[in-house]
Amino acid sequence: MKHHSNGNGNKPQAAKPEPTIAGGRGVKCEILGVSVVEFTVHADVRMKERGITEYEVLKTMRSPQETGLPTQPHRNRVRRYRNSKMAVDVVYEMRPDRVVVITVILVQTAKR
């Protein structure tokens, strides 16, 4: 957990998390023209189950190898290949002040 000093010698305090809309976890991060990425509880659970890191999700969103994949209206789905057999898909929604990561998917792919 990140800590910061309040400057007067008192014990460090935990950094305050970003407030969230969907009840998830907010991360301060410049991406896609906004400064906050919110991971829904569902996305965090799927990341843990599927062994996908926050870094990998952000890298996929910043530098996708495929875009415009099918998903629900008003959502975006992008893909980045881990290797010739596996890819990570990230489904997210753009909000005026943040990106909300809805879910992450580990996809088995044919050899590219």
C-alpha positions as CSV (number, residue, x, y, z in Angstrom):
1,M,0.0,0.0,0.0
2,K,1.3,3.5,-0.8
3,H,1.9,5.8,2.1
4,H,2.8,9.5,2.3
5,S,3.9,11.7,5.1
6,N,1.8,14.6,6.2
7,G,5.0,16.7,6.5
8,N,4.9,17.1,10.3
9,G,6.6,13.9,11.4
10,N,3.5,12.0,12.2
11,K,3.0,8.4,11.0
12,P,2.5,8.0,7.2
13,Q,-1.1,7.8,6.1
14,A,-2.5,5.5,3.4
15,A,-3.0,7.3,0.1
16,K,-6.6,7.9,-0.6
17,P,-8.0,5.8,-3.4
18,E,-9.8,7.6,-6.3
19,P,-13.5,7.8,-5.8
20,T,-15.4,5.3,-8.0
21,I,-18.7,5.3,-9.8
22,A,-19.3,1.6,-10.2
23,G,-18.1,0.6,-6.7
24,G,-14.8,-0.6,-7.9
25,R,-11.2,0.5,-7.5
26,G,-9.9,3.7,-9.0
27,V,-6.4,4.2,-10.2
28,K,-4.8,7.6,-11.1
29,C,-3.4,7.0,-14.6
30,E,-3.3,9.1,-17.8
31,I,-4.9,7.0,-20.5
32,L,-7.2,7.6,-23.5
33,G,-7.5,11.3,-22.6
34,V,-8.6,10.8,-19.0
35,S,-6.7,10.6,-15.7
36,V,-8.5,7.8,-13.8
37,V,-9.0,4.2,-14.6
38,E,-11.7,2.4,-12.6
39,F,-11.7,-1.4,-12.3
40,T,-15.1,-2.8,-11.4
41,V,-15.2,-5.5,-8.8
42,H,-16.1,-7.9,-11.6
43,A,-13.0,-6.9,-13.5
44,D,-10.7,-7.3,-10.5
45,V,-12.2,-10.8,-9.8
46,R,-11.7,-11.9,-13.4
47,M,-8.1,-10.5,-13.5
48,K,-7.2,-12.5,-10.4
49,E,-8.9,-15.7,-11.7
50,R,-7.2,-15.4,-15.1
51,G,-3.8,-14.3,-14.0
52,I,-4.0,-10.9,-15.8
53,T,-2.1,-8.0,-14.2
54,E,-3.2,-4.3,-14.0
55,Y,-0.1,-3.5,-16.1
56,E,-1.2,-5.9,-18.8
57,V,-4.7,-4.4,-18.9
58,L,-3.3,-0.9,-19.2
59,K,-0.8,-1.9,-21.8
60,T,-3.7,-3.6,-23.8
61,M,-5.7,-0.4,-23.6
62,R,-2.8,1.9,-24.6
63,S,-1.4,-0.3,-27.4
64,P,-4.1,-2.7,-28.6
65,Q,-3.3,-5.0,-31.5
66,E,-7.0,-5.3,-32.4
67,T,-9.8,-2.9,-31.9
68,G,-13.5,-2.8,-32.6
69,L,-14.2,-6.3,-31.4
70,P,-17.8,-7.2,-30.7
71,T,-19.3,-6.1,-27.4
72,Q,-22.3,-4.4,-25.9
73,P,-23.4,-0.9,-27.1
74,H,-21.4,2.0,-25.7
75,R,-18.5,-0.3,-24.7
76,N,-15.1,-0.9,-26.3
77,R,-13.3,-4.2,-26.6
78,V,-9.6,-4.3,-27.5
79,R,-7.1,-7.1,-27.7
80,R,-3.4,-7.6,-27.2
81,Y,-1.6,-10.9,-27.9
82,R,0.5,-12.5,-25.1
83,N,1.9,-15.0,-27.6
84,S,0.8,-16.9,-30.6
85,K,-1.8,-18.9,-28.7
86,M,-3.2,-16.4,-26.0
87,A,-4.5,-12.9,-26.0
88,V,-6.0,-10.5,-23.4
89,D,-9.2,-8.7,-24.2
90,V,-10.3,-5.7,-22.2
91,V,-13.9,-4.5,-22.2
92,Y,-14.3,-0.9,-21.0
93,E,-16.6,2.1,-21.1
94,M,-15.5,5.7,-21.6
95,R,-16.9,8.2,-19.2
96,P,-16.3,12.0,-19.2
97,D,-13.7,11.8,-16.4
98,R,-12.5,8.1,-16.4
99,V,-12.3,4.8,-18.2
100,V,-14.3,2.0,-16.5
101,V,-12.9,-1.5,-17.0
102,I,-15.9,-3.8,-17.1
103,T,-14.1,-7.1,-17.6
104,V,-11.0,-8.8,-18.9
105,I,-10.9,-12.0,-20.9
106,L,-8.1,-14.5,-21.6
107,V,-8.7,-15.7,-25.2
108,Q,-7.2,-18.8,-26.9
109,T,-6.3,-17.8,-30.4
110,A,-5.2,-19.7,-33.5
111,K,-1.5,-19.3,-34.5
112,R,-1.0,-15.9,-36.0
